Amino acid sequence: MAIAYAPPRWLLKECASVIIPTITNTVNLSLSSGHLHPLFKQSVVSPLLKKSTLDNEQLSNYRLISNLSLISKIIERVVKSRRDHLFSRSLLNHHQSAYRRHHSTETSLLYCTSTTTSSLLLVHKNFLVSVYLISLLPLTP
């Protein structure tokens, strides 16, 4: 796998007016399709010594640093800003558990289980009432 070349920032700033429309189209295409191109999922991983006083021969003394591409970082920021917008305006369904603080799949499962159990109990009670009412009817017309 080839490592992508990252142009210097000064060059990006100098060419911004030319490359911004292309980056904008790429980000919008990724968000509208719901897919992230495999190239944007790649990163350059570098080991970094946790402390300069640690033994550099021992692998456990290193922390891995992952550097994403520029477009990956831009997409990440756009998604975060859109997510923050949805949260700040309370536009998400209150039963949604993904990407929410203090919500998990467990929270979602508990809600589904509780709702299903309540519905079954209601149906069960209605069934019992119906059976009871039918039993009160005379057998012969």
Phi, psi and omega in degrees: 000131180277143177272128182290142178278130178258117180291153178294153182300320182299325179290319177298318179295321181294325183259012186306316183297335180272320186269342181300315179300321179293316179296319179299314178298319180296315179296313180298320178296317179297316181289320181289328180275339181078015181235144176250125181302140181306329178297329181281350179269351181273149177216163175263120182257127181234137176280140179229128179295129184299314177222145182293342181276351182279158180291121182279358177272343182264122185296331182291350179273004181252149174243137180272131178249128182251121180254116179275164177287164180301314182294323177299318179294321179295314179299318179301315180293321179296315179298318179297318181293323177292319178297316179298322178299315180297318180291316184294334181258007181052047182268354180269148175299137184290350177268354179289131183255338184291138175060029179239143177292140178063022175233145180211182175295331177296317178301316180295317179296320178297318178298313181297317179297315180297315180296316180296316180298316179299317180296318180295320178296320179295314178298317180299316179296316179297321179297315180297319178297318179297316179298318180296315180296320178296322182292339178280341181290145176292147182286329180254141181287000000 
